[in-house]
Amino acid sequence: MEIVLNFLLNYITLAVAGIAFVIILVVLFAKRKSLSRSTKLIFTVLLIILAVYFVFIIWITIAAGGNQPANPPTPIIP
């Protein structure tokens, strides 16, 4: 599970997913009349998968964002 989360929360994965999302959106809107039905379906499925990924990233960020200790740290006196 740690390997999967390390991959999903990696900056490179997030950047590639963001670039792919924008490129697919541009292609779908720019060539919406010339693309075949199966290509539109594949691009739409990819957009849905990427949207779910981004929602997961936002959810993880909100869930772990308030990860503060209950008490301030206390120094150890030797």
C-alpha positions as CSV (number, residue, x, y, z in Angstrom):
1,M,0.0,0.0,0.0
2,E,2.9,2.3,0.8
3,I,4.3,1.9,-2.7
4,V,0.9,2.8,-4.3
5,L,0.5,5.9,-2.2
6,N,4.1,6.9,-2.9
7,F,3.4,6.7,-6.6
8,L,0.0,8.5,-6.4
9,L,1.3,11.3,-4.2
10,N,4.5,11.9,-6.2
11,Y,4.9,15.3,-7.7
12,I,5.9,13.9,-11.0
13,T,2.7,11.7,-11.2
14,L,0.6,14.7,-10.2
15,A,2.3,16.9,-12.9
16,V,1.9,14.3,-15.6
17,A,-1.8,13.8,-14.7
18,G,-2.4,17.5,-14.8
19,I,-0.7,17.9,-18.2
20,A,-2.6,14.9,-19.5
21,F,-5.9,16.3,-18.2
22,V,-5.4,19.6,-20.0
23,I,-4.2,18.0,-23.2
24,I,-7.2,15.6,-23.3
25,L,-9.6,18.5,-22.7
26,V,-8.1,20.6,-25.5
27,V,-8.2,17.7,-27.9
28,L,-11.8,16.8,-27.0
29,F,-12.9,20.4,-27.5
30,A,-10.8,21.3,-30.5
31,K,-11.5,18.1,-32.5
32,R,-14.9,17.1,-31.2
33,K,-16.4,16.7,-34.6
34,S,-13.6,14.9,-36.3
35,L,-12.9,12.3,-33.5
36,S,-14.5,8.9,-33.8
37,R,-17.0,7.8,-31.2
38,S,-14.6,5.2,-29.7
39,T,-11.8,7.8,-29.4
40,K,-14.2,10.2,-27.6
41,L,-15.2,7.4,-25.3
42,I,-11.6,6.6,-24.4
43,F,-10.8,10.2,-23.8
44,T,-13.9,10.7,-21.7
45,V,-13.0,7.6,-19.6
46,L,-9.5,8.9,-19.1
47,L,-10.8,12.3,-18.0
48,I,-13.1,10.6,-15.5
49,I,-10.2,8.6,-14.1
50,L,-8.0,11.7,-13.9
51,A,-10.9,13.7,-12.2
52,V,-11.2,10.9,-9.6
53,Y,-7.5,11.0,-9.0
54,F,-7.6,14.8,-8.5
55,V,-10.5,14.4,-6.0
56,F,-8.5,11.8,-4.2
57,I,-5.5,14.1,-4.0
58,I,-7.7,17.0,-2.6
59,W,-9.3,14.6,-0.1
60,I,-5.9,13.4,1.1
61,T,-4.7,17.0,1.4
62,I,-7.7,18.0,3.4
63,A,-7.6,14.9,5.6
64,A,-3.9,15.1,6.4
65,G,-3.7,18.9,6.4
66,G,-4.6,19.3,10.1
67,N,-2.0,16.8,11.2
68,Q,-0.8,18.8,14.2
69,P,0.4,17.4,17.5
70,A,-2.1,17.8,20.4
71,N,0.5,19.5,22.6
72,P,3.5,21.6,21.8
73,P,6.9,19.8,21.9
74,T,8.6,19.7,25.2
75,P,12.4,19.6,25.4
76,I,14.1,16.6,27.0
77,I,16.4,17.8,29.9
78,P,19.4,15.4,30.3
